[in-house]
Amino acid sequence: MKNLIAAIIARIVRTPTTAKAVAGFNKAIAELEAVIDHHNVKADLIDAEIAIKVAAQTAAKDAAAEADKIAKRIRKLVA
């Protein structure tokens, strides 16, 4: 009777098989890959936002330089 109870308890609390352990690791790897993909998308969006801001900054600097050229021409005409 003790052996039967011990066998039942051993079956209930047995350690996971290698296949179950590998499946657990594969699930964890898949979840980590999903996190990596998510952060890569976020990084790409940030890169795009930076590119837009750099383009706007360049356009503003070009406009300021053009305005400065025009101001210099007008100063020469007035002087």
C-alpha positions as CSV (number, residue, x, y, z in Angstrom):
1,M,0.0,0.0,0.0
2,K,2.8,2.4,0.8
3,N,4.5,1.6,-2.5
4,L,1.2,2.4,-4.3
5,I,0.8,5.7,-2.5
6,A,4.5,6.6,-3.1
7,A,4.1,5.7,-6.8
8,I,1.0,7.9,-7.1
9,I,2.7,10.8,-5.3
10,A,5.8,10.4,-7.4
11,R,3.7,10.5,-10.6
12,I,1.9,13.7,-9.4
13,V,5.0,15.6,-8.4
14,R,7.5,14.2,-10.9
15,T,10.0,16.4,-12.5
16,P,9.2,17.7,-16.0
17,T,10.6,15.7,-18.9
18,T,13.3,17.1,-21.2
19,A,10.7,17.7,-23.9
20,K,8.6,19.8,-21.5
21,A,11.7,21.8,-20.5
22,V,12.7,22.3,-24.1
23,A,9.1,23.5,-24.9
24,G,9.3,25.9,-22.0
25,F,12.6,27.3,-23.2
26,N,11.2,27.6,-26.8
27,K,8.2,29.5,-25.5
28,A,10.5,31.9,-23.5
29,I,12.6,32.4,-26.6
30,A,9.5,33.1,-28.7
31,E,8.4,35.7,-26.2
32,L,11.8,37.3,-26.1
33,E,11.9,37.5,-29.9
34,A,8.5,39.2,-29.8
35,V,9.9,41.8,-27.4
36,I,12.9,42.3,-29.6
37,D,10.7,42.8,-32.7
38,H,8.6,45.3,-30.7
39,H,11.6,47.3,-29.6
40,N,13.1,47.3,-33.1
41,V,9.8,48.7,-34.5
42,K,9.9,51.4,-31.8
43,A,13.6,52.2,-32.7
44,D,12.7,52.5,-36.4
45,L,9.9,54.9,-35.5
46,I,12.2,57.0,-33.4
47,D,14.7,57.0,-36.3
48,A,12.0,58.2,-38.7
49,E,11.0,61.0,-36.3
50,I,14.6,62.1,-36.0
51,A,15.0,62.1,-39.8
52,I,11.9,64.3,-40.1
53,K,13.2,66.7,-37.5
54,V,16.7,66.8,-39.1
55,A,15.0,67.6,-42.5
56,A,12.9,70.4,-40.9
57,Q,16.0,71.8,-39.2
58,T,18.0,71.8,-42.4
59,A,15.1,73.5,-44.2
60,A,14.9,76.1,-41.5
61,K,18.7,76.8,-41.7
62,D,18.5,77.1,-45.4
63,A,15.6,79.5,-45.1
64,A,17.5,81.6,-42.6
65,A,20.6,81.6,-44.8
66,E,18.5,82.8,-47.8
67,A,16.9,85.5,-45.6
68,D,20.3,86.6,-44.5
69,K,21.5,86.9,-48.1
70,I,18.4,89.0,-49.0
71,A,19.0,91.2,-45.9
72,K,22.6,91.8,-47.0
73,R,21.5,92.8,-50.5
74,I,18.9,95.2,-49.1
75,R,21.5,96.7,-46.7
76,K,23.9,97.3,-49.7
77,L,21.1,99.0,-51.7
78,V,20.1,101.2,-48.8
79,A,23.7,102.1,-47.8
